[in-house]
Every structure is written in structure tokens, then in C-alpha cells.
Amino acid sequence: MTERPSLSEVGAALAEPTRLRILQELLEGTPLPAGALAARLGLSPSTVSSHVARLLDARLVSVLSRGRTRLVTIATPEVAEVVEGLLRLSAQPAVTSLTKHTQRAALREARTCYDHLAGRLGIAIADLAREREWVIERDGSLQLIALDHLEAGLGIALHLAAGKRPEVRGCMDWTERRPHLAGKLGAGLLTAMLQVGWLQRRSGDRSLKVTTLGKEHFATLGIDC
């Protein structure tokens, strides 16, 4: 088991704004090479690689080898939760162009939060799960009641990964300020919705496109996209 970093190590790693921006980009959930991160941030690959090395030392990111390519990803769901929490605490940067306005609107509608669905659509799915009592709150935490009922109600087959991760938990949404679904269930929902073509990843950020098929299906559930 990898030893956890000390508080001072984590604080020092997060004290540099560029490293926070790297972690924010990685909230997309897709491992990215340093070159892609550099292009998104408008920095040189060598600068990004230096910051990635510091984040790696603090165990905030992991680096995966794919042939000659080294891909960077957020180390754990807990790191993603911390980054999302920092976004909630901070003011959003001023919108200075139509492109930025469009990007922000897309992020607010539907986006990835590490490996689960966030934004207005993520909140709508969470509300539906509670209303139909597929998921209930008990003793201050969420509990999945019947996976088969949830699958039948949504019209989608889900796979929940093995491991010690919670089956379902609430994750406070950065833009909506209410919890969406995370944990194994949240990850399973996002994966399934991408696989059946209800959602598509956009290039360049972590916003998600709701496809025509997705809009039709979500409308049958009473969710307007």
C-alpha cells in the first residue's frame, strides 16, 4: 500500500496555481499526455512535465506508460473530490469571450467529475434516483436499494466495479452546489451512458455532449436536456 503524503507535501504541491490547473484538466477522467496538457494550458511541455513530477511526488497523480507515451491521471477518487471542493470554494474566472461563455455553459449542463457524471444532468439523475427510491439516504449517507430496479427504470445495464470504494456516495457539485452520484454507481452510470451513446465526450475540456438519442431517452424519464 502506498504511503499517504503528509499535509505539508499536499499543501506545497497545491500551492502552485499551474498544478491546480493541471489537476482541474485531469478531472475529465481521461489520462492525458503532458503534451496535451501543455496545449490546453498554453505552456511548454517541459514546464508541464516539471509540475507533473511534483504532483507525482505528492501522490496526487499517477503516470501510466502506453508504449513510448506517458499518460497522466488523477491518482485516486479522493484527490478528484479535493480538487472539485477547491473549485466550489473559489470564484469562477471572468468570461472574456463567446467561446469561453459557450464552454462554461456546456460544463454546467453535463461534465465528468473524474469518473462520474456532474452538472445539471448529473443532479437530475441523482434527484430521479432519490424520487424513485433506487437510492435512499440513511444515517447521513446514500445507500443503493435495488440495482435491478434502477437498471429497469433507466433502461440501461450497469456494471459496478469491485473494490473497497463506496457503492454510492454523494459528491457536492461544483456548479450546482448540490450532490450528484459518485462511487461505484456514479462511475457505472457514466460508463454505461457513454457506451450506449446517450453521451459523448467533447475534445478540449471535460464537458459532455448529450446526443439526440440521449435527449430522447432522458425526455422519457422527465429530464429535459
TARAQUI-V488475 format. One record per residue. N is the residue number from 1. SS is DSSP state (2 for helix, 1 for strand, 0 for the rest). D_LAST is the distance of its C-alpha to the last C-alpha in Angstrom with 1 decimal. Layout:
# TARAQUI-V488475
n;ss;d_last
N;SS;D_LAST
N;SS;D_LAST
This chain:
# TARAQUI-V488475
n;ss;d_last
1;0;42.6
2;0;41.9
3;0;43.2
4;0;40.8
5;0;41.3
6;0;43.0
7;2;41.3
8;2;43.2
9;2;42.0
10;2;38.3
11;2;38.9
12;2;40.7
13;2;38.1
14;2;35.3
15;0;37.5
16;0;36.9
17;2;33.7
18;2;33.5
19;2;33.4
20;2;30.5
21;2;28.6
22;2;29.4
23;2;28.1
24;2;24.9
25;2;24.4
26;2;25.2
27;0;22.4
28;0;20.4
29;0;22.3
30;0;23.9
31;0;27.6
32;1;28.6
33;1;32.0
34;2;33.7
35;2;33.6
36;2;29.8
37;2;29.7
38;2;32.4
39;2;30.6
40;2;27.5
41;2;29.7
42;0;32.2
43;0;35.1
44;0;37.8
45;2;37.4
46;2;40.6
47;2;39.3
48;2;36.1
49;2;38.3
50;2;40.5
51;2;37.7
52;2;36.3
53;2;39.9
54;2;39.9
55;2;36.7
56;2;38.1
57;2;41.3
58;0;39.3
59;0;37.5
60;0;34.1
61;1;33.2
62;1;34.4
63;1;35.6
64;1;35.3
65;1;37.6
66;1;36.4
67;0;39.6
68;0;40.4
69;1;37.0
70;1;36.4
71;1;32.8
72;1;31.8
73;1;29.4
74;1;29.0
75;0;31.8
76;0;30.2
77;2;27.1
78;2;29.3
79;2;29.5
80;2;25.8
81;2;25.6
82;2;28.3
83;2;26.6
84;2;23.3
85;2;25.6
86;2;27.4
87;2;24.2
88;2;23.6
89;2;27.2
90;0;27.2
91;0;26.0
92;0;23.5
93;0;25.5
94;0;25.6
95;0;23.3
96;0;25.9
97;0;24.1
98;2;21.2
99;2;20.5
100;2;20.5
101;2;18.2
102;2;15.6
103;2;16.2
104;2;15.9
105;2;12.5
106;2;11.2
107;2;13.1
108;2;11.8
109;2;8.1
110;0;9.3
111;1;13.0
112;1;16.0
113;1;18.5
114;0;21.5
115;0;20.6
116;1;17.7
117;1;14.1
118;1;13.6
119;2;11.5
120;2;9.0
121;2;7.5
122;2;11.2
123;2;12.2
124;2;9.9
125;2;11.6
126;2;14.9
127;2;14.8
128;2;14.3
129;2;17.2
130;2;19.4
131;2;18.8
132;0;19.9
133;0;22.5
134;0;21.8
135;1;22.3
136;1;24.7
137;1;26.3
138;1;30.0
139;0;32.6
140;0;30.1
141;1;28.2
142;1;25.5
143;1;26.7
144;1;25.2
145;0;26.7
146;0;26.2
147;2;24.5
148;2;25.1
149;2;23.4
150;2;20.3
151;2;20.3
152;2;20.9
153;2;18.2
154;2;15.5
155;0;17.3
156;0;18.0
157;0;21.3
158;0;21.8
159;0;24.7
160;0;25.7
161;0;28.1
162;0;31.6
163;0;33.0
164;0;33.6
165;0;30.1
166;0;28.7
167;0;26.9
168;0;24.2
169;1;24.0
170;1;22.0
171;1;21.3
172;1;20.8
173;0;17.8
174;0;19.0
175;0;16.5
176;0;15.4
177;0;19.0
178;0;18.3
179;1;18.8
180;1;16.4
181;1;18.1
182;1;20.7
183;2;23.9
184;2;24.4
185;2;21.5
186;2;19.0
187;2;20.5
188;2;20.6
189;2;16.9
190;2;15.9
191;2;18.7
192;2;17.9
193;2;14.2
194;2;15.7
195;2;18.6
196;0;16.9
197;0;14.7
198;0;11.2
199;1;11.2
200;1;13.7
201;1;15.7
202;0;16.3
203;0;19.9
204;0;21.4
205;0;19.3
206;0;17.3
207;1;13.8
208;1;11.7
209;1;9.9
210;1;7.3
211;0;9.5
212;2;9.7
213;2;11.2
214;2;8.6
215;2;5.8
216;2;9.0
217;2;10.0
218;2;7.3
219;2;7.6
220;2;11.3
221;0;11.0
222;0;9.7
223;0;6.4
224;0;3.8
225;0;0.0
